[in-house]
Structures are given as C-alpha cells and as structure tokens.
Amino acid sequence: MDIKFGQKKLEKLANDSRKCFKDLGQIRGKLYLKRLNDLSDAENLEKVRYAPGNFHELTGNRKGQWACDLDQPYRLIFKPQSNPIPTNDDGQSVWIEIVGVEIIEIVDYH
C-alpha cells in the first residue's frame, strides 16, 4: 500500500528508527514502525483489517479517518488517499478498494 505523511515529523520518524525511539520511546516507536510496515506490506486496507493493532474506522468528528493501536492510550491516525472514500450502496467504506493512506498523527483522543 502507498503511504504518505501529513506531517514531516512523522515521516522523519518513519525513516530514522534511532530518532523514532528517542522521540516516541522504545515501545511506542517499535509499534509505530510495525504498524507502518504492516500497512506498507498490505495490498489494500482490507488486508490489515483483522491484523494485530485493532485497525478500525472512526466516527463522529473523526469520520473519514482510521486508527490503529500503539501503546495505550495512543493511536496512529490515518486517512485514505482516495477522495472520495470508496463506499458501497449502504454508505459503508469499502476497505478493499483503499490502496493508499496518509498518516495524520499519533494521539490519545480518548
């Protein structure tokens, strides 16, 4: 899957594991790089839907975004590069048609 970054800092962390571990800590840094690797290796979003990390679609004011777990309570937030997001007749997102994502942030939104 194609991965883009909404923030230069997140891209730098993805490309420099030493800086990643320094800025995020060992646990969160390792999970961040693993989730990015999982996304990169997947053909589409459906391939990670049931993978470790609890990849899930968000609702409410974060509708159109997805999240996966890092270390609790932090989440990696991303959105599909597709605009509009592919949906079926019922308005549900079609995960298998999403082949690129943009990493937005690491946040505790709870």
N, C-alpha and C positions, 0 to 999 in steps of 0.2 A: 504494500500500500504506500502511496505517496504521502509524505509527512512534511508539512510546512510549519513555521513557527510564527505566532503573533507577536512575540517579544524576543528581541535579540538575546536577552539574558538567558532565556530558556534554551535557545539554540546553542549558545556558548556552553552551557552546562551539559547539553547532549553530546557535544563534540570534545569535551575535556573532562574525563572522569575524575581527575585529581581535583579540579575546581568544583565539580559537581559534589564530590564527597565533602569538600571543605565548606561549601555554602549550604548544602542541604543536610549534611550529616551522613554517616555510613548507611544507616537503614533506609532513609528516605531516598538518598542518592542512588542506592542499588536498585530500589524498587522503581524509581523514575526511569533509569536506563533499561530495566527489564520490560516495563510497560511499553516504552518506545520501541524496543526490539520486537516485542510481540506484535505491535501494530505494523511495523515495517515488514515483518515476515508474512503477515496475512495478505491474502489476495483482496479481501474486502472486509468490511466491518463485521459481517456475519461470522467470520472465522474466529473472532475473539469474543463473541457474544457470551459463550459459556466457559471461557478460559479463566484461569485464576486472576483475580483482580476485580471481579464484580463489575464488568463493563455494563453501563446502563444509561438509558436516555433520561434526561432531566425534564422537569415540568415547571409550571409556573413562570416566574420571571426568567428562568434559565431554559425555557423551551427552545429547542433547536440546538442544544448543547448536549454532550455526553460526558460521563465521568467514569473514572476507574479508581479503585482504592490504591493509596500509597500506604504510609503508616497512619494509623488512626489518630486524629480525625481528618487527615489531609487527603485531598483528592486531586487527580490530574484531570483538568477540564479541557475538552477539545470539541471542535465542531466539524461537520463535513465540509469539504471544499465545494461540493455541489451546491449550486444556487439556482433554483430552489432545491431543497432537500427532497429526494425521491420519496413519494408516498403512494400508498395503494388507494383504492376507492373509499376505504374507511378512514383515510387520513393518517394511517399509521406509517411510520418511517419504514422504508424497505432497506434493511441493513445490507443485504447482498449487493445492492446497487451503489453503495458508498465505497469508493475505491481510493479516496484521499481524505486526509483530515488536517486540520490546523490546530496545533497545540496553543491553547489560550493562556492557561495559568495553573499554578499549584496553589490550592486554597483550602481553608477549613470554612465551608459555607454553612455549617450547622449552627 
